[in-house]
């Protein structure tokens, strides 16, 4: 077993690969409006980790997390809807539906009224995309747990050699979970404080 598989270099190469395949640019979204089934197919094709269904999207529309499709159009889903759903897919693992609505309300006020938006969905999407790419770049330049720290922890645990790789991976994963947890709590606090 290769005990160096989950070292700094591997984690950096993984982050680099993920940053390249991370987000679809706003310009890459279809130029034409879509049927709901086409939205589902598009999202499931581009974001294989998330499984979108008609019911999921319709529930987000009904609960006013994302905007309604264009009235009277068979192809009522636009680039704005795709941007909303992609942003939502990044927020979903960290925030509740109500928290996501509060976050969207900060920049877009009433979800179904375009005229009261403070910024455009296109701008919001592009900014998020840039921030996401920078986050991966920061991970590339500074892994969460340095190999020296990992090696020290593993040494202190007196593990059998065959278990070192597994525990190294476990430590990297819990480090990422810890970071996500801290970020989640910080985001929740900021959103709740603003809305009080």
C-alpha positions as CSV (number, residue, x, y, z in Angstrom):
1,X,0.0,0.0,0.0
2,X,1.3,3.4,-0.9
3,X,1.3,5.5,2.3
4,X,2.0,8.7,0.3
5,X,-1.1,8.5,-1.8
6,X,-2.9,11.2,0.3
7,X,0.1,13.5,0.8
8,X,0.3,17.2,0.0
9,X,1.2,16.7,-3.6
10,X,-1.8,14.4,-4.2
11,X,-4.2,16.8,-2.4
12,X,-2.9,19.7,-4.5
13,X,-3.2,17.8,-7.7
14,X,-6.8,16.8,-6.8
15,X,-7.7,20.4,-6.0
16,X,-6.1,21.6,-9.3
17,X,-8.1,19.0,-11.2
18,X,-11.3,20.0,-9.4
19,X,-10.7,23.7,-10.0
20,X,-10.5,23.1,-13.8
21,X,-13.7,21.1,-13.9
22,X,-15.4,23.1,-11.2
23,X,-18.1,25.3,-12.7
24,X,-19.7,25.9,-16.0
25,X,-19.2,29.5,-17.0
26,X,-22.4,31.7,-17.4
27,X,-21.5,32.0,-21.1
28,X,-21.6,28.2,-21.5
29,X,-25.2,28.0,-20.4
30,X,-27.6,27.3,-23.3
31,X,-28.5,30.5,-25.2
32,X,-32.1,29.4,-25.6
33,X,-34.8,28.9,-23.0
34,X,-35.4,25.3,-21.9
35,X,-38.2,23.0,-20.9
36,X,-38.0,21.7,-17.4
37,X,-36.9,18.2,-18.6
38,X,-34.1,19.9,-20.6
39,X,-33.0,21.8,-17.4
40,X,-32.9,18.5,-15.5
41,X,-30.9,16.7,-18.2
42,X,-28.5,19.7,-18.5
43,X,-27.8,19.9,-14.8
44,X,-27.5,16.1,-14.3
45,X,-25.0,16.0,-17.3
46,X,-22.9,18.9,-16.0
47,X,-23.1,18.2,-12.2
48,X,-23.0,14.4,-11.9
49,X,-22.7,14.5,-8.1
50,X,-26.2,16.1,-7.8
51,X,-29.3,14.3,-8.9
52,X,-31.8,16.8,-10.0
53,X,-35.4,15.8,-10.7
54,X,-38.5,17.6,-11.9
55,X,-39.9,17.4,-8.3
56,X,-36.8,19.0,-6.8
57,X,-36.9,22.0,-9.2
58,X,-40.6,22.4,-8.9
59,X,-40.4,22.4,-5.1
60,X,-37.8,25.1,-5.2
61,X,-40.0,27.1,-7.4
62,X,-43.1,26.6,-5.2
63,X,-41.2,27.5,-2.0
64,X,-39.8,30.6,-3.8
65,X,-36.2,29.6,-3.4
66,X,-35.7,30.0,-7.2
67,X,-37.8,32.1,-9.5
68,X,-40.9,30.9,-11.4
69,X,-40.4,29.9,-15.1
70,X,-41.4,32.6,-17.6
71,X,-45.2,32.9,-17.7
72,X,-46.9,31.5,-20.7
73,X,-43.8,30.0,-22.3
74,X,-43.4,26.3,-22.8
75,X,-39.6,26.9,-22.6
76,X,-39.8,29.0,-19.5
77,X,-36.4,28.2,-17.9
78,X,-33.6,30.7,-18.7
79,X,-29.9,31.2,-17.9
80,X,-31.1,32.9,-14.7
81,X,-32.8,29.7,-13.6
82,X,-29.7,27.6,-14.4
83,X,-27.5,30.1,-12.4
84,X,-29.9,29.9,-9.5
85,X,-29.9,26.1,-9.5
86,X,-26.2,25.8,-9.8
87,X,-25.7,28.3,-6.9
88,X,-28.3,26.4,-5.0
89,X,-26.5,23.1,-5.5
90,X,-23.4,24.6,-3.8
91,X,-25.4,26.0,-0.9
92,X,-27.6,22.9,-0.3
93,X,-25.0,20.8,1.5
94,X,-24.2,23.7,3.9
95,X,-27.4,25.7,4.4
96,X,-31.1,24.9,4.9
97,X,-33.7,25.9,2.4
98,X,-34.8,28.8,4.6
99,X,-31.2,30.0,5.0
100,X,-30.6,29.8,1.2
101,X,-33.8,32.0,0.7
102,X,-32.3,34.5,3.2
103,X,-29.0,34.6,1.3
104,X,-30.7,35.1,-2.0
105,X,-32.9,37.8,-0.5
106,X,-29.8,39.8,0.4
107,X,-29.0,40.4,-3.3
108,X,-32.3,39.8,-5.0
109,X,-35.1,40.9,-2.6
110,X,-38.2,39.2,-3.9
111,X,-37.1,36.1,-5.9
112,X,-39.9,36.5,-8.6
113,X,-39.4,40.2,-9.1
114,X,-36.4,41.1,-11.4
115,X,-36.8,44.8,-11.1
116,X,-35.9,44.8,-7.3
117,X,-32.6,42.9,-7.8
118,X,-29.7,44.7,-6.3
119,X,-27.3,42.8,-8.6
120,X,-27.9,40.6,-11.6
121,X,-27.9,36.9,-11.4
122,X,-25.3,36.8,-14.1
123,X,-23.0,39.0,-12.0
124,X,-23.7,36.9,-8.9
125,X,-22.9,33.7,-10.7
126,X,-19.7,35.1,-12.2
127,X,-18.5,36.4,-8.8
128,X,-19.3,33.1,-7.2
129,X,-17.4,31.2,-9.9
130,X,-14.4,33.4,-9.4
131,X,-14.5,33.0,-5.6
132,X,-14.9,29.2,-6.0
133,X,-11.8,29.1,-8.3
134,X,-9.8,31.2,-5.9
135,X,-10.8,28.8,-3.0
136,X,-9.4,25.9,-4.9
137,X,-6.3,27.8,-5.7
138,X,-5.8,28.6,-2.0
139,X,-6.3,24.9,-1.2
140,X,-3.6,24.1,-3.9
141,X,-1.1,26.5,-2.3
142,X,-1.8,25.5,1.3
143,X,-3.4,22.1,2.0
144,X,-5.4,21.9,5.2
145,X,-3.2,19.4,7.0
146,X,0.5,19.6,6.0
147,X,2.2,16.3,5.5
148,X,4.5,17.0,8.4
149,X,1.6,17.4,10.7
150,X,-0.2,14.4,9.3
151,X,3.0,12.3,9.6
152,X,3.3,13.5,13.3
153,X,-0.2,12.5,14.1
154,X,0.1,9.1,12.4
155,X,3.4,8.5,14.2
156,X,1.8,9.4,17.6
157,X,-1.0,6.9,16.8
158,X,1.5,4.0,16.5
159,X,-0.5,2.5,13.6
160,X,0.3,-0.6,11.6
161,X,1.9,0.4,8.3
162,X,-1.1,-1.2,6.4
163,X,-3.5,1.3,8.1
164,X,-1.5,4.5,7.6
165,X,-2.9,5.4,4.2
166,X,-6.5,4.9,5.4
167,X,-6.0,7.1,8.5
168,X,-4.2,9.7,6.4
169,X,-7.3,9.9,4.2
170,X,-9.6,9.9,7.2
171,X,-7.6,12.9,8.7
172,X,-7.8,14.8,5.4
173,X,-11.5,14.2,5.2
174,X,-12.3,15.2,8.8
175,X,-10.1,18.3,8.3
176,X,-12.3,19.3,5.3
177,X,-15.4,18.5,7.2
178,X,-14.2,20.6,10.1
179,X,-13.5,23.5,7.8
180,X,-16.9,23.2,6.1
181,X,-18.6,23.1,9.5
182,X,-16.9,26.3,10.7
183,X,-17.7,28.0,7.4
184,X,-21.4,26.8,7.7
185,X,-21.7,28.1,11.2
186,X,-20.1,31.4,10.2
187,X,-22.5,31.8,7.2
188,X,-25.5,30.9,9.3
189,X,-24.6,33.5,11.9
190,X,-24.0,36.2,9.3
191,X,-27.3,35.5,7.6
192,X,-29.3,35.3,10.8
193,X,-27.7,38.5,12.2
194,X,-28.5,40.4,9.1
195,X,-32.1,39.2,9.0
196,X,-32.8,40.0,12.7
